[in-house]
Amino acid sequence: MLKDKVKLNPGEELKLDSSRTRGSMGEEDIDEYSVLDSEGKIVGKVTYTNHMALKGFKVTRSVLQTDSTGMVIVDERW
């Protein structure tokens, strides 16, 4: 599902850098990825967040993709 949301150029791939949980009951999962080009150089970052509301159990997901200069490429919530 994440790869459907981010914009990768041919030869680019995602590499998981870190994964953590946030919130008093661990209701938010945050995964951080590096975008690697075909030579293995980091050309961007992706942060994927999965949040479950404690009341109602509604799930909200978001993805933020930036290039190596910090410019936002994708900022989407669903």
C-alpha positions as CSV (number, residue, x, y, z in Angstrom):
1,M,0.0,0.0,0.0
2,L,2.8,2.4,0.8
3,K,4.5,1.9,-2.6
4,D,1.2,2.9,-4.2
5,K,1.4,6.3,-2.5
6,V,5.0,7.3,-3.0
7,K,6.6,8.5,-6.2
8,L,9.7,6.5,-7.1
9,N,11.8,7.0,-10.3
10,P,12.9,3.9,-12.2
11,G,15.6,2.1,-10.2
12,E,14.7,3.7,-6.9
13,E,13.7,1.6,-3.9
14,L,12.7,2.1,-0.3
15,K,14.9,1.0,2.6
16,L,13.4,0.9,6.2
17,D,15.6,2.9,8.5
18,S,13.6,2.9,11.7
19,S,10.3,2.0,13.2
20,R,8.8,3.3,16.5
21,T,5.6,3.6,18.4
22,R,4.2,6.7,19.9
23,G,1.3,7.5,22.3
24,S,0.3,6.5,25.8
25,M,-1.1,3.2,24.5
26,G,1.1,2.7,21.5
27,E,-1.6,3.9,19.2
28,E,0.7,5.4,16.6
29,D,3.3,3.5,14.5
30,I,5.9,5.5,12.6
31,D,8.1,4.0,10.0
32,E,10.9,6.0,8.4
33,Y,12.4,5.0,5.0
34,S,15.3,6.2,2.8
35,V,14.7,6.4,-0.9
36,L,17.8,4.9,-2.6
37,D,18.7,5.3,-6.3
38,S,20.2,2.5,-8.4
39,E,23.7,3.3,-7.0
40,G,22.5,3.1,-3.4
41,K,22.7,6.8,-2.7
42,I,20.0,8.4,-0.5
43,V,17.9,10.7,-2.7
44,G,15.0,11.2,-0.3
45,K,13.1,10.2,2.8
46,V,9.6,8.8,3.5
47,T,7.7,8.9,6.8
48,Y,4.7,6.6,7.0
49,T,2.3,7.0,10.0
50,N,-0.5,4.6,11.1
51,H,-2.6,6.0,13.9
52,M,-5.5,4.3,15.6
53,A,-7.9,6.5,17.6
54,L,-8.4,5.2,21.2
55,K,-12.1,6.1,21.0
56,G,-13.9,4.6,18.0
57,F,-10.8,2.8,16.7
58,K,-10.7,4.8,13.5
59,V,-7.4,4.3,11.6
60,T,-5.7,7.2,9.9
61,R,-2.7,6.7,7.7
62,S,-0.3,9.4,6.3
63,V,2.8,9.4,4.1
64,L,5.3,12.3,3.7
65,Q,7.9,12.0,1.0
66,T,10.7,14.5,0.6
67,D,13.7,14.7,-1.7
68,S,17.3,15.2,-0.6
69,T,16.9,18.9,-0.3
70,G,13.8,18.7,1.9
71,M,11.2,19.6,-0.8
72,V,7.9,17.8,-0.3
73,I,7.0,15.4,-3.1
74,V,4.0,13.6,-1.5
75,D,2.0,14.6,1.6
76,E,-1.1,12.5,1.7
77,R,-3.6,11.3,4.4
78,W,-6.2,8.6,4.1
